[in-house]
Amino acid sequence: MKTLTLNIPDDLDLDEKQLAMLVASSLYERGKLSLGQAAALAGLSKRAFAELLGNYDVSIFNYPASDIASDVANA
């Protein structure tokens, strides 16, 4: 795993756990990480990560709208 160092403004008032959750939830939402990978990045269990996703306006159901339309058409 890579280690990155970020300089963020002091007025953001984010700690490492909050920043990790922001990054992990964003990457999960974009489909770059699975739920398990994102949870590991955030330092949480899958369940804890899934429960916190709503706080970041991210749905646990990471399914592209185009796939849903295709599924409905093929039903």
PQR file with spaces between the fields and no chain letter, atoms N, CA, C, O and H, PARSE charges and radii, in Angstrom:
ATOM       1  N    MET     1       0.843   -1.172    0.000 -0.4000 1.5000
ATOM       2  CA   MET     1       0.000    0.000    0.000 -0.0000 2.0000
ATOM       3  C    MET     1       0.893    1.242    0.000  0.5500 1.7000
ATOM       4  O    MET     1       1.930    1.269    0.664 -0.5500 1.4000
ATOM       5  N    LYS     2       0.489    2.253   -0.738 -0.4000 1.5000
ATOM       6  CA   LYS     2       1.239    3.507   -0.798 -0.0000 2.0000
ATOM       7  C    LYS     2       0.936    4.362    0.425  0.5500 1.7000
ATOM       8  O    LYS     2      -0.147    4.281    1.006 -0.5500 1.4000
ATOM       9  H    LYS     2      -0.353    2.231   -1.278  0.4000 1.0000
ATOM      10  N    THR     3       1.892    5.165    0.797 -0.4000 1.5000
ATOM      11  CA   THR     3       1.702    6.153    1.858 -0.0000 2.0000
ATOM      12  C    THR     3       1.849    7.527    1.230  0.5500 1.7000
ATOM      13  O    THR     3       2.837    7.814    0.555 -0.5500 1.4000
ATOM      14  H    THR     3       2.771    5.231    0.325  0.4000 1.0000
ATOM      15  N    LEU     4       0.854    8.371    1.461 -0.4000 1.5000
ATOM      16  CA   LEU     4       0.871    9.729    0.932 -0.0000 2.0000
ATOM      17  C    LEU     4       0.877   10.725    2.087  0.5500 1.7000
ATOM      18  O    LEU     4       0.315   10.463    3.150 -0.5500 1.4000
ATOM      19  H    LEU     4       0.052    8.137    2.010  0.4000 1.0000
ATOM      20  N    THR     5       1.504   11.841    1.871 -0.4000 1.5000
ATOM      21  CA   THR     5       1.495   12.925    2.840 -0.0000 2.0000
ATOM      22  C    THR     5       0.763   14.099    2.210  0.5500 1.7000
ATOM      23  O    THR     5       1.109   14.555    1.120 -0.5500 1.4000
ATOM      24  H    THR     5       1.962   12.054    1.007  0.4000 1.0000
ATOM      25  N    LEU     6      -0.256   14.580    2.915 -0.4000 1.5000
ATOM      26  CA   LEU     6      -1.048   15.709    2.422 -0.0000 2.0000
ATOM      27  C    LEU     6      -0.939   16.871    3.387  0.5500 1.7000
ATOM      28  O    LEU     6      -0.964   16.683    4.603 -0.5500 1.4000
ATOM      29  H    LEU     6      -0.537   14.210    3.800  0.4000 1.0000
ATOM      30  N    ASN     7      -0.819   18.056    2.853 -0.4000 1.5000
ATOM      31  CA   ASN     7      -0.869   19.271    3.656 -0.0000 2.0000
ATOM      32  C    ASN     7      -2.249   19.874    3.456  0.5500 1.7000
ATOM      33  O    ASN     7      -2.601   20.284    2.351 -0.5500 1.4000
ATOM      34  H    ASN     7      -0.799   18.209    1.865  0.4000 1.0000
ATOM      35  N    ILE     8      -3.027   19.927    4.530 -0.4000 1.5000
ATOM      36  CA   ILE     8      -4.362   20.498    4.440 -0.0000 2.0000
ATOM      37  C    ILE     8      -4.412   21.735    5.330  0.5500 1.7000
ATOM      38  O    ILE     8      -3.713   21.811    6.340 -0.5500 1.4000
ATOM      39  H    ILE     8      -2.741   19.594    5.428  0.4000 1.0000
ATOM      40  N    PRO     9      -5.238   22.698    4.951 -0.5600 1.5000
ATOM      41  CA   PRO     9      -5.340   23.921    5.751  0.2800 2.0000
ATOM      42  C    PRO     9      -5.793   23.616    7.174  0.5500 1.7000
ATOM      43  O    PRO     9      -6.634   22.744    7.392 -0.5500 1.4000
ATOM      44  N    ASP    10      -5.238   24.333    8.128 -0.4000 1.5000
ATOM      45  CA   ASP    10      -5.591   24.138    9.534 -0.0000 2.0000
ATOM      46  C    ASP    10      -7.070   24.400    9.799  0.5500 1.7000
ATOM      47  O    ASP    10      -7.664   23.775   10.679 -0.5500 1.4000
ATOM      48  H    ASP    10      -4.555   25.042    7.950  0.4000 1.0000
ATOM      49  N    ASP    11      -7.665   25.316    9.048 -0.4000 1.5000
ATOM      50  CA   ASP    11      -9.059   25.659    9.313 -0.0000 2.0000
ATOM      51  C    ASP    11     -10.043   24.571    8.880  0.5500 1.7000
ATOM      52  O    ASP    11     -11.233   24.676    9.175 -0.5500 1.4000
ATOM      53  H    ASP    11      -7.183   25.823    8.334  0.4000 1.0000
ATOM      54  N    LEU    12      -9.575   23.531    8.189 -0.4000 1.5000
ATOM      55  CA   LEU    12     -10.465   22.418    7.855 -0.0000 2.0000
ATOM      56  C    LEU    12     -10.791   21.582    9.081  0.5500 1.7000
ATOM      57  O    LEU    12     -11.841   20.942    9.133 -0.5500 1.4000
ATOM      58  H    LEU    12      -8.608   23.446    7.949  0.4000 1.0000
ATOM      59  N    ASP    13      -9.912   21.580   10.057 -0.4000 1.5000
ATOM      60  CA   ASP    13     -10.146   20.889   11.316 -0.0000 2.0000
ATOM      61  C    ASP    13     -10.527   19.422   11.112  0.5500 1.7000
ATOM      62  O    ASP    13     -11.502   18.940   11.689 -0.5500 1.4000
ATOM      63  H    ASP    13      -9.059   22.100   10.014  0.4000 1.0000
ATOM      64  N    LEU    14      -9.751   18.718   10.287 -0.4000 1.5000
ATOM      65  CA   LEU    14      -9.941   17.290   10.037 -0.0000 2.0000
ATOM      66  C    LEU    14      -8.814   16.510   10.687  0.5500 1.7000
ATOM      67  O    LEU    14      -7.648   16.898   10.611 -0.5500 1.4000
ATOM      68  H    LEU    14      -8.959   19.109    9.818  0.4000 1.0000
ATOM      69  N    ASP    15      -9.174   15.403   11.326 -0.4000 1.5000
ATOM      70  CA   ASP    15      -8.121   14.530   11.824 -0.0000 2.0000
ATOM      71  C    ASP    15      -7.874   13.419   10.798  0.5500 1.7000
ATOM      72  O    ASP    15      -8.560   13.349    9.778 -0.5500 1.4000
ATOM      73  H    ASP    15     -10.121   15.088   11.388  0.4000 1.0000
ATOM      74  N    GLU    16      -6.911   12.567   11.064 -0.4000 1.5000
ATOM      75  CA   GLU    16      -6.533   11.523   10.103 -0.0000 2.0000
ATOM      76  C    GLU    16      -7.672   10.567    9.816  0.5500 1.7000
ATOM      77  O    GLU    16      -7.854   10.157    8.670 -0.5500 1.4000
ATOM      78  H    GLU    16      -6.353   12.624   11.892  0.4000 1.0000
ATOM      79  N    LYS    17      -8.446   10.199   10.831 -0.4000 1.5000
ATOM      80  CA   LYS    17      -9.557    9.259   10.637 -0.0000 2.0000
ATOM      81  C    LYS    17     -10.636    9.868    9.752  0.5500 1.7000
ATOM      82  O    LYS    17     -11.177    9.190    8.878 -0.5500 1.4000
ATOM      83  H    LYS    17      -8.299   10.532   11.762  0.4000 1.0000
ATOM      84  N    GLN    18     -10.950   11.137    9.970 -0.4000 1.5000
ATOM      85  CA   GLN    18     -11.964   11.805    9.153 -0.0000 2.0000
ATOM      86  C    GLN    18     -11.516   11.917    7.706  0.5500 1.7000
ATOM      87  O    GLN    18     -12.305   11.693    6.788 -0.5500 1.4000
ATOM      88  H    GLN    18     -10.511   11.687   10.680  0.4000 1.0000
ATOM      89  N    LEU    19     -10.256   12.263    7.500 -0.4000 1.5000
ATOM      90  CA   LEU    19      -9.733   12.372    6.145 -0.0000 2.0000
ATOM      91  C    LEU    19      -9.716   11.009    5.457  0.5500 1.7000
ATOM      92  O    LEU    19     -10.053   10.904    4.278 -0.5500 1.4000
ATOM      93  H    LEU    19      -9.615   12.446    8.246  0.4000 1.0000
ATOM      94  N    ALA    20      -9.328    9.979    6.182 -0.4000 1.5000
ATOM      95  CA   ALA    20      -9.327    8.628    5.611 -0.0000 2.0000
ATOM      96  C    ALA    20     -10.733    8.218    5.220  0.5500 1.7000
ATOM      97  O    ALA    20     -10.922    7.588    4.180 -0.5500 1.4000
ATOM      98  H    ALA    20      -9.053   10.065    7.140  0.4000 1.0000
ATOM      99  N    MET    21     -11.727    8.561    6.033 -0.4000 1.5000
ATOM     100  CA   MET    21     -13.119    8.219    5.719 -0.0000 2.0000
ATOM     101  C    MET    21     -13.604    8.988    4.501  0.5500 1.7000
ATOM     102  O    MET    21     -14.319    8.436    3.664 -0.5500 1.4000
ATOM     103  H    MET    21     -11.573    9.073    6.878  0.4000 1.0000
ATOM     104  N    LEU    22     -13.224   10.251    4.392 -0.4000 1.5000
ATOM     105  CA   LEU    22     -13.605   11.045    3.212 -0.0000 2.0000
ATOM     106  C    LEU    22     -13.028   10.444    1.929  0.5500 1.7000
ATOM     107  O    LEU    22     -13.731   10.305    0.928 -0.5500 1.4000
ATOM     108  H    LEU    22     -12.644   10.700    5.071  0.4000 1.0000
ATOM     109  N    VAL    23     -11.771   10.099    1.970 -0.4000 1.5000
ATOM     110  CA   VAL    23     -11.115    9.520    0.794 -0.0000 2.0000
ATOM     111  C    VAL    23     -11.714    8.158    0.475  0.5500 1.7000
ATOM     112  O    VAL    23     -12.044    7.876   -0.677 -0.5500 1.4000
ATOM     113  H    VAL    23     -11.200   10.212    2.783  0.4000 1.0000
ATOM     114  N    ALA    24     -11.854    7.318    1.483 -0.4000 1.5000
ATOM     115  CA   ALA    24     -12.374    5.968    1.271 -0.0000 2.0000
ATOM     116  C    ALA    24     -13.799    5.994    0.739  0.5500 1.7000
ATOM     117  O    ALA    24     -14.125    5.243   -0.180 -0.5500 1.4000
ATOM     118  H    ALA    24     -11.586    7.546    2.419  0.4000 1.0000
ATOM     119  N    SER    25     -14.654    6.843    1.299 -0.4000 1.5000
ATOM     120  CA   SER    25     -16.043    6.902    0.838 -0.0000 2.0000
ATOM     121  C    SER    25     -16.128    7.437   -0.583  0.5500 1.7000
ATOM     122  O    SER    25     -16.959    6.981   -1.368 -0.5500 1.4000
ATOM     123  H    SER    25     -14.390    7.453    2.046  0.4000 1.0000
ATOM     124  N    SER    26     -15.286    8.388   -0.918 -0.4000 1.5000
ATOM     125  CA   SER    26     -15.275    8.922   -2.275 -0.0000 2.0000
ATOM     126  C    SER    26     -14.813    7.871   -3.292  0.5500 1.7000
ATOM     127  O    SER    26     -15.404    7.730   -4.362 -0.5500 1.4000
ATOM     128  H    SER    26     -14.610    8.758   -0.280  0.4000 1.0000
ATOM     129  N    LEU    27     -13.764    7.148   -2.948 -0.4000 1.5000
ATOM     130  CA   LEU    27     -13.267    6.110   -3.851 -0.0000 2.0000
ATOM     131  C    LEU    27     -14.259    4.957   -3.980  0.5500 1.7000
ATOM     132  O    LEU    27     -14.383    4.362   -5.050 -0.5500 1.4000
ATOM     133  H    LEU    27     -13.284    7.262   -2.078  0.4000 1.0000
ATOM     134  N    TYR    28     -14.966    4.640   -2.894 -0.4000 1.5000
ATOM     135  CA   TYR    28     -16.006    3.610   -2.945 -0.0000 2.0000
ATOM     136  C    TYR    28     -17.148    4.068   -3.846  0.5500 1.7000
ATOM     137  O    TYR    28     -17.628    3.306   -4.685 -0.5500 1.4000
ATOM     138  H    TYR    28     -14.866    5.123   -2.024  0.4000 1.0000
ATOM     139  N    GLU    29     -17.577    5.307   -3.671 -0.4000 1.5000
ATOM     140  CA   GLU    29     -18.689    5.850   -4.460 -0.0000 2.0000
ATOM     141  C    GLU    29     -18.361    5.842   -5.953  0.5500 1.7000
ATOM     142  O    GLU    29     -19.238    5.606   -6.783 -0.5500 1.4000
ATOM     143  H    GLU    29     -17.187    5.926   -2.990  0.4000 1.0000
ATOM     144  N    ARG    30     -17.113    6.097   -6.286 -0.4000 1.5000
ATOM     145  CA   ARG    30     -16.685    6.133   -7.692 -0.0000 2.0000
ATOM     146  C    ARG    30     -16.389    4.745   -8.254  0.5500 1.7000
ATOM     147  O    ARG    30     -16.072    4.613   -9.436 -0.5500 1.4000
ATOM     148  H    ARG    30     -16.400    6.289   -5.612  0.4000 1.0000
ATOM     149  N    GLY    31     -16.488    3.721   -7.429 -0.4000 1.5000
ATOM     150  CA   GLY    31     -16.259    2.362   -7.883 -0.0000 2.0000
ATOM     151  C    GLY    31     -14.795    1.982   -7.993  0.5500 1.7000
ATOM     152  O    GLY    31     -14.457    0.974   -8.615 -0.5500 1.4000
ATOM     153  H    GLY    31     -16.745    3.828   -6.469  0.4000 1.0000
ATOM     154  N    LYS    32     -13.928    2.778   -7.395 -0.4000 1.5000
ATOM     155  CA   LYS    32     -12.486    2.501   -7.437 -0.0000 2.0000
ATOM     156  C    LYS    32     -12.075    1.479   -6.389  0.5500 1.7000
ATOM     157  O    LYS    32     -11.081    0.773   -6.556 -0.5500 1.4000
ATOM     158  H    LYS    32     -14.202    3.596   -6.890  0.4000 1.0000
ATOM     159  N    LEU    33     -12.855    1.400   -5.291 -0.4000 1.5000
ATOM     160  CA   LEU    33     -12.578    0.446   -4.226 -0.0000 2.0000
ATOM     161  C    LEU    33     -13.847   -0.337   -3.909  0.5500 1.7000
ATOM     162  O    LEU    33     -14.955    0.193   -4.002 -0.5500 1.4000
ATOM     163  H    LEU    33     -13.663    1.974   -5.155  0.4000 1.0000
ATOM     164  N    SER    34     -13.676   -1.603   -3.534 -0.4000 1.5000
ATOM     165  CA   SER    34     -14.797   -2.389   -3.039 -0.0000 2.0000
ATOM     166  C    SER    34     -15.135   -1.923   -1.630  0.5500 1.7000
ATOM     167  O    SER    34     -14.395   -1.133   -1.043 -0.5500 1.4000
ATOM     168  H    SER    34     -12.777   -2.034   -3.458  0.4000 1.0000
ATOM     169  N    LEU    35     -16.239   -2.403   -1.085 -0.4000 1.5000
ATOM     170  CA   LEU    35     -16.611   -2.040    0.272 -0.0000 2.0000
ATOM     171  C    LEU    35     -15.524   -2.453    1.253  0.5500 1.7000
ATOM     172  O    LEU    35     -15.171   -1.683    2.146 -0.5500 1.4000
ATOM     173  H    LEU    35     -16.839   -3.045   -1.562  0.4000 1.0000
ATOM     174  N    GLY    36     -14.992   -3.658    1.096 -0.4000 1.5000
ATOM     175  CA   GLY    36     -13.941   -4.146    1.995 -0.0000 2.0000
ATOM     176  C    GLY    36     -12.659   -3.344    1.885  0.5500 1.7000
ATOM     177  O    GLY    36     -12.023   -3.041    2.894 -0.5500 1.4000
ATOM     178  H    GLY    36     -15.278   -4.284    0.371  0.4000 1.0000
ATOM     179  N    GLN    37     -12.275   -2.997    0.659 -0.4000 1.5000
ATOM     180  CA   GLN    37     -11.064   -2.207    0.463 -0.0000 2.0000
ATOM     181  C    GLN    37     -11.221   -0.813    1.061  0.5500 1.7000
ATOM     182  O    GLN    37     -10.307   -0.299    1.707 -0.5500 1.4000
ATOM     183  H    GLN    37     -12.792   -3.244   -0.161  0.4000 1.0000
ATOM     184  N    ALA    38     -12.377   -0.210    0.842 -0.4000 1.5000
ATOM     185  CA   ALA    38     -12.629    1.135    1.375 -0.0000 2.0000
ATOM     186  C    ALA    38     -12.660    1.110    2.903  0.5500 1.7000
ATOM     187  O    ALA    38     -12.132    2.011    3.555 -0.5500 1.4000
ATOM     188  H    ALA    38     -13.118   -0.627    0.317  0.4000 1.0000
ATOM     189  N    ALA    39     -13.276    0.082    3.464 -0.4000 1.5000
ATOM     190  CA   ALA    39     -13.324   -0.044    4.916 -0.0000 2.0000
ATOM     191  C    ALA    39     -11.911   -0.175    5.480  0.5500 1.7000
ATOM     192  O    ALA    39     -11.585    0.450    6.489 -0.5500 1.4000
ATOM     193  H    ALA    39     -13.705   -0.650    2.934  0.4000 1.0000
ATOM     194  N    ALA    40     -11.076   -0.979    4.836 -0.4000 1.5000
ATOM     195  CA   ALA    40      -9.694   -1.145    5.292 -0.0000 2.0000
ATOM     196  C    ALA    40      -8.936    0.178    5.209  0.5500 1.7000
ATOM     197  O    ALA    40      -8.172    0.511    6.115 -0.5500 1.4000
ATOM     198  H    ALA    40     -11.340   -1.487    4.016  0.4000 1.0000
ATOM     199  N    LEU    41      -9.141    0.926    4.141 -0.4000 1.5000
ATOM     200  CA   LEU    41      -8.483    2.222    3.988 -0.0000 2.0000
ATOM     201  C    LEU    41      -8.894    3.174    5.113  0.5500 1.7000
ATOM     202  O    LEU    41      -8.076    3.939    5.623 -0.5500 1.4000
ATOM     203  H    LEU    41      -9.762    0.656    3.405  0.4000 1.0000
ATOM     204  N    ALA    42     -10.171    3.115    5.490 -0.4000 1.5000
ATOM     205  CA   ALA    42     -10.676    3.978    6.559 -0.0000 2.0000
ATOM     206  C    ALA    42     -10.319    3.445    7.945  0.5500 1.7000
ATOM     207  O    ALA    42     -10.535    4.128    8.946 -0.5500 1.4000
ATOM     208  H    ALA    42     -10.836    2.493    5.076  0.4000 1.0000
ATOM     209  N    GLY    43      -9.777    2.231    8.007 -0.4000 1.5000
ATOM     210  CA   GLY    43      -9.419    1.645    9.290 -0.0000 2.0000
ATOM     211  C    GLY    43     -10.622    1.140   10.068  0.5500 1.7000
ATOM     212  O    GLY    43     -10.623    1.140   11.299 -0.5500 1.4000
ATOM     213  H    GLY    43      -9.602    1.677    7.193  0.4000 1.0000
ATOM     214  N    LEU    44     -11.657    0.706    9.331 -0.4000 1.5000
ATOM     215  CA   LEU    44     -12.900    0.261    9.956 -0.0000 2.0000
ATOM     216  C    LEU    44     -13.277   -1.135    9.475  0.5500 1.7000
ATOM     217  O    LEU    44     -12.747   -1.629    8.480 -0.5500 1.4000
ATOM     218  H    LEU    44     -11.656    0.706    8.331  0.4000 1.0000
ATOM     219  N    SER    45     -14.200   -1.762   10.198 -0.4000 1.5000
ATOM     220  CA   SER    45     -14.775   -3.013    9.708 -0.0000 2.0000
ATOM     221  C    SER    45     -15.730   -2.674    8.565  0.5500 1.7000
ATOM     222  O    SER    45     -16.137   -1.522    8.411 -0.5500 1.4000
ATOM     223  H    SER    45     -14.631   -1.362   11.007  0.4000 1.0000
ATOM     224  N    LYS    46     -16.083   -3.673    7.769 -0.4000 1.5000
ATOM     225  CA   LYS    46     -17.036   -3.434    6.678 -0.0000 2.0000
ATOM     226  C    LYS    46     -18.347   -2.883    7.221  0.5500 1.7000
ATOM     227  O    LYS    46     -18.915   -1.942    6.667 -0.5500 1.4000
ATOM     228  H    LYS    46     -15.752   -4.609    7.893  0.4000 1.0000
ATOM     229  N    ARG    47     -18.815   -3.474    8.301 -0.4000 1.5000
ATOM     230  CA   ARG    47     -20.091   -3.046    8.880 -0.0000 2.0000
ATOM     231  C    ARG    47     -20.036   -1.589    9.341  0.5500 1.7000
ATOM     232  O    ARG    47     -20.934   -0.805    9.033 -0.5500 1.4000
ATOM     233  H    ARG    47     -18.353   -4.239    8.751  0.4000 1.0000
ATOM     234  N    ALA    48     -18.992   -1.230   10.071 -0.4000 1.5000
ATOM     235  CA   ALA    48     -18.869    0.144   10.567 -0.0000 2.0000
ATOM     236  C    ALA    48     -18.770    1.128    9.401  0.5500 1.7000
ATOM     237  O    ALA    48     -19.393    2.189    9.423 -0.5500 1.4000
ATOM     238  H    ALA    48     -18.263   -1.867   10.320  0.4000 1.0000
ATOM     239  N    PHE    49     -17.987    0.771    8.387 -0.4000 1.5000
ATOM     240  CA   PHE    49     -17.845    1.636    7.221 -0.0000 2.0000
ATOM     241  C    PHE    49     -19.192    1.813    6.526  0.5500 1.7000
ATOM     242  O    PHE    49     -19.581    2.930    6.186 -0.5500 1.4000
ATOM     243  H    PHE    49     -17.480   -0.091    8.369  0.4000 1.0000
ATOM     244  N    ALA    50     -19.904    0.697    6.316 -0.4000 1.5000
ATOM     245  CA   ALA    50     -21.202    0.748    5.647 -0.0000 2.0000
ATOM     246  C    ALA    50     -22.181    1.626    6.427  0.5500 1.7000
ATOM     247  O    ALA    50     -22.950    2.381    5.832 -0.5500 1.4000
ATOM     248  H    ALA    50     -19.588   -0.211    6.592  0.4000 1.0000
ATOM     249  N    GLU    51     -22.151    1.527    7.752 -0.4000 1.5000
ATOM     250  CA   GLU    51     -23.052    2.326    8.572 -0.0000 2.0000
ATOM     251  C    GLU    51     -22.730    3.816    8.508  0.5500 1.7000
ATOM     252  O    GLU    51     -23.624    4.647    8.666 -0.5500 1.4000
ATOM     253  H    GLU    51     -21.526    0.914    8.235  0.4000 1.0000
ATOM     254  N    LEU    52     -21.469    4.163    8.279 -0.4000 1.5000
ATOM     255  CA   LEU    52     -21.067    5.570    8.226 -0.0000 2.0000
ATOM     256  C    LEU    52     -21.211    6.206    6.851  0.5500 1.7000
ATOM     257  O    LEU    52     -21.140    7.430    6.734 -0.5500 1.4000
ATOM     258  H    LEU    52     -20.743    3.489    8.151  0.4000 1.0000
ATOM     259  N    LEU    53     -21.411    5.409    5.813 -0.4000 1.5000
ATOM     260  CA   LEU    53     -21.483    5.965    4.458 -0.0000 2.0000
ATOM     261  C    LEU    53     -22.566    7.030    4.315  0.5500 1.7000
ATOM     262  O    LEU    53     -22.365    8.021    3.612 -0.5500 1.4000
ATOM     263  H    LEU    53     -21.468    4.416    5.909  0.4000 1.0000
ATOM     264  N    GLY    54     -23.691    6.842    4.959 -0.4000 1.5000
ATOM     265  CA   GLY    54     -24.781    7.820    4.872 -0.0000 2.0000
ATOM     266  C    GLY    54     -24.379    9.192    5.390  0.5500 1.7000
ATOM     267  O    GLY    54     -24.890   10.210    4.923 -0.5500 1.4000
ATOM     268  H    GLY    54     -23.853    6.037    5.530  0.4000 1.0000
ATOM     269  N    ASN    55     -23.462    9.221    6.357 -0.4000 1.5000
ATOM     270  CA   ASN    55     -22.985   10.506    6.885 -0.0000 2.0000
ATOM     271  C    ASN    55     -22.204   11.295    5.837  0.5500 1.7000
ATOM     272  O    ASN    55     -22.012   12.504    5.969 -0.5500 1.4000
ATOM     273  H    ASN    55     -23.048    8.394    6.737  0.4000 1.0000
ATOM     274  N    TYR    56     -21.758   10.596    4.796 -0.4000 1.5000
ATOM     275  CA   TYR    56     -20.976   11.224    3.727 -0.0000 2.0000
ATOM     276  C    TYR    56     -21.773   11.281    2.429  0.5500 1.7000
ATOM     277  O    TYR    56     -21.206   11.478    1.354 -0.5500 1.4000
ATOM     278  H    TYR    56     -21.914    9.614    4.689  0.4000 1.0000
ATOM     279  N    ASP    57     -23.090   11.107    2.532 -0.4000 1.5000
ATOM     280  CA   ASP    57     -24.009   11.128    1.382 -0.0000 2.0000
ATOM     281  C    ASP    57     -23.621   10.124    0.304  0.5500 1.7000
ATOM     282  O    ASP    57     -23.718   10.407   -0.890 -0.5500 1.4000
ATOM     283  H    ASP    57     -23.551   10.947    3.405  0.4000 1.0000
ATOM     284  N    VAL    58     -23.181    8.948    0.743 -0.4000 1.5000
ATOM     285  CA   VAL    58     -22.805    7.875   -0.171 -0.0000 2.0000
ATOM     286  C    VAL    58     -23.723    6.697    0.109  0.5500 1.7000
ATOM     287  O    VAL    58     -23.890    6.290    1.259 -0.5500 1.4000
ATOM     288  H    VAL    58     -23.102    8.718    1.713  0.4000 1.0000
ATOM     289  N    SER    59     -24.317    6.153   -0.943 -0.4000 1.5000
ATOM     290  CA   SER    59     -25.201    5.003   -0.806 -0.0000 2.0000
ATOM     291  C    SER    59     -24.385    3.721   -0.690  0.5500 1.7000
ATOM     292  O    SER    59     -23.355    3.565   -1.345 -0.5500 1.4000
ATOM     293  H    SER    59     -24.182    6.484   -1.877  0.4000 1.0000
ATOM     294  N    ILE    60     -24.849    2.824    0.137 -0.4000 1.5000
ATOM     295  CA   ILE    60     -24.211    1.513    0.257 -0.0000 2.0000
ATOM     296  C    ILE    60     -24.383    0.726   -1.042  0.5500 1.7000
ATOM     297  O    ILE    60     -23.562   -0.129   -1.373 -0.5500 1.4000
ATOM     298  H    ILE    60     -25.686    2.950    0.669  0.4000 1.0000
ATOM     299  N    PHE    61     -25.456    1.022   -1.772 -0.4000 1.5000
ATOM     300  CA   PHE    61     -25.742    0.338   -3.034 -0.0000 2.0000
ATOM     301  C    PHE    61     -25.033    1.073   -4.151  0.5500 1.7000
ATOM     302  O    PHE    61     -25.569    2.012   -4.739 -0.5500 1.4000
ATOM     303  H    PHE    61     -26.123    1.716   -1.504  0.4000 1.0000
ATOM     304  N    ASN    62     -23.833    0.637   -4.430 -0.4000 1.5000
ATOM     305  CA   ASN    62     -22.978    1.279   -5.418 -0.0000 2.0000
ATOM     306  C    ASN    62     -23.201    0.599   -6.767  0.5500 1.7000
ATOM     307  O    ASN    62     -22.395   -0.221   -7.207 -0.5500 1.4000
ATOM     308  H    ASN    62     -23.397   -0.125   -3.953  0.4000 1.0000
ATOM     309  N    TYR    63     -24.304    0.955   -7.409 -0.4000 1.5000
ATOM     310  CA   TYR    63     -24.731    0.296   -8.638 -0.0000 2.0000
ATOM     311  C    TYR    63     -25.017    1.377   -9.673  0.5500 1.7000
ATOM     312  O    TYR    63     -25.874    2.229   -9.439 -0.5500 1.4000
ATOM     313  H    TYR    63     -24.959    1.621   -7.052  0.4000 1.0000
ATOM     314  N    PRO    64     -24.328    1.369  -10.805 -0.5600 1.5000
ATOM     315  CA   PRO    64     -24.525    2.419  -11.813  0.2800 2.0000
ATOM     316  C    PRO    64     -25.956    2.477  -12.340  0.5500 1.7000
ATOM     317  O    PRO    64     -26.588    1.441  -12.544 -0.5500 1.4000
ATOM     318  N    ALA    65     -26.462    3.676  -12.558 -0.4000 1.5000
ATOM     319  CA   ALA    65     -27.821    3.866  -13.061 -0.0000 2.0000
ATOM     320  C    ALA    65     -28.021    3.179  -14.406  0.5500 1.7000
ATOM     321  O    ALA    65     -29.102    2.657  -14.677 -0.5500 1.4000
ATOM     322  H    ALA    65     -25.949    4.518  -12.393  0.4000 1.0000
ATOM     323  N    SER    66     -27.004    3.172  -15.244 -0.4000 1.5000
ATOM     324  CA   SER    66     -27.123    2.524  -16.550 -0.0000 2.0000
ATOM     325  C    SER    66     -27.373    1.024  -16.406  0.5500 1.7000
ATOM     326  O    SER    66     -28.119    0.439  -17.192 -0.5500 1.4000
ATOM     327  H    SER    66     -26.125    3.596  -15.024  0.4000 1.0000
ATOM     328  N    ASP    67     -26.754    0.403  -15.406 -0.4000 1.5000
ATOM     329  CA   ASP    67     -26.974   -1.019  -15.157 -0.0000 2.0000
ATOM     330  C    ASP    67     -28.388   -1.279  -14.664  0.5500 1.7000
ATOM     331  O    ASP    67     -28.994   -2.291  -15.019 -0.5500 1.4000
ATOM     332  H    ASP    67     -26.148    0.878  -14.768  0.4000 1.0000
ATOM     333  N    ILE    68     -28.916   -0.382  -13.853 -0.4000 1.5000
ATOM     334  CA   ILE    68     -30.279   -0.534  -13.350 -0.0000 2.0000
ATOM     335  C    ILE    68     -31.266   -0.457  -14.509  0.5500 1.7000
ATOM     336  O    ILE    68     -32.180   -1.276  -14.608 -0.5500 1.4000
ATOM     337  H    ILE    68     -28.424    0.439  -13.564  0.4000 1.0000
ATOM     338  N    ALA    69     -31.079    0.538  -15.393 -0.4000 1.5000
ATOM     339  CA   ALA    69     -31.972    0.668  -16.555 -0.0000 2.0000
ATOM     340  C    ALA    69     -31.906   -0.577  -17.436  0.5500 1.7000
ATOM     341  O    ALA    69     -32.931   -1.042  -17.934 -0.5500 1.4000
ATOM     342  H    ALA    69     -30.337    1.203  -15.312  0.4000 1.0000
ATOM     343  N    SER    70     -30.725   -1.105  -17.624 -0.4000 1.5000
ATOM     344  CA   SER    70     -30.555   -2.316  -18.421 -0.0000 2.0000
ATOM     345  C    SER    70     -31.243   -3.508  -17.770  0.5500 1.7000
ATOM     346  O    SER    70     -31.884   -4.306  -18.454 -0.5500 1.4000
ATOM     347  H    SER    70     -29.893   -0.727  -17.219  0.4000 1.0000
ATOM     348  N    ASP    71     -31.114   -3.632  -16.462 -0.4000 1.5000
ATOM     349  CA   ASP    71     -31.761   -4.722  -15.735 -0.0000 2.0000
ATOM     350  C    ASP    71     -33.278   -4.642  -15.838  0.5500 1.7000
ATOM     351  O    ASP    71     -33.951   -5.658  -16.013 -0.5500 1.4000
ATOM     352  H    ASP    71     -30.592   -2.984  -15.907  0.4000 1.0000
ATOM     353  N    VAL    72     -33.806   -3.439  -15.729 -0.4000 1.5000
ATOM     354  CA   VAL    72     -35.266   -3.241  -15.829 -0.0000 2.0000
ATOM     355  C    VAL    72     -35.730   -3.598  -17.241  0.5500 1.7000
ATOM     356  O    VAL    72     -36.760   -4.253  -17.400 -0.5500 1.4000
ATOM     357  H    VAL    72     -33.259   -2.614  -15.587  0.4000 1.0000
ATOM     358  N    ALA    73     -35.003   -3.188  -18.245 -0.4000 1.5000
ATOM     359  CA   ALA    73     -35.363   -3.480  -19.629 -0.0000 2.0000
ATOM     360  C    ALA    73     -35.342   -4.974  -19.919  0.5500 1.7000
ATOM     361  O    ALA    73     -36.131   -5.469  -20.723 -0.5500 1.4000
ATOM     362  H    ALA    73     -34.166   -2.656  -18.116  0.4000 1.0000
ATOM     363  N    ASN    74     -34.432   -5.689  -19.258 -0.4000 1.5000
ATOM     364  CA   ASN    74     -34.293   -7.125  -19.497 -0.0000 2.0000
ATOM     365  C    ASN    74     -35.166   -7.982  -18.574  0.5500 1.7000
ATOM     366  O    ASN    74     -35.152   -9.209  -18.673 -0.5500 1.4000
ATOM     367  H    ASN    74     -33.791   -5.287  -18.605  0.4000 1.0000
ATOM     368  N    ALA    75     -35.925   -7.342  -17.681 -0.4000 1.5000
ATOM     369  CA   ALA    75     -36.739   -8.111  -16.725 -0.0000 2.0000
ATOM     370  C    ALA    75     -37.981   -8.656  -17.365  0.5500 1.7000
ATOM     371  O    ALA    75     -38.774   -9.325  -16.702 -0.5500 1.4000
ATOM     372  H    ALA    75     -35.937   -6.345  -17.601  0.4000 1.0000
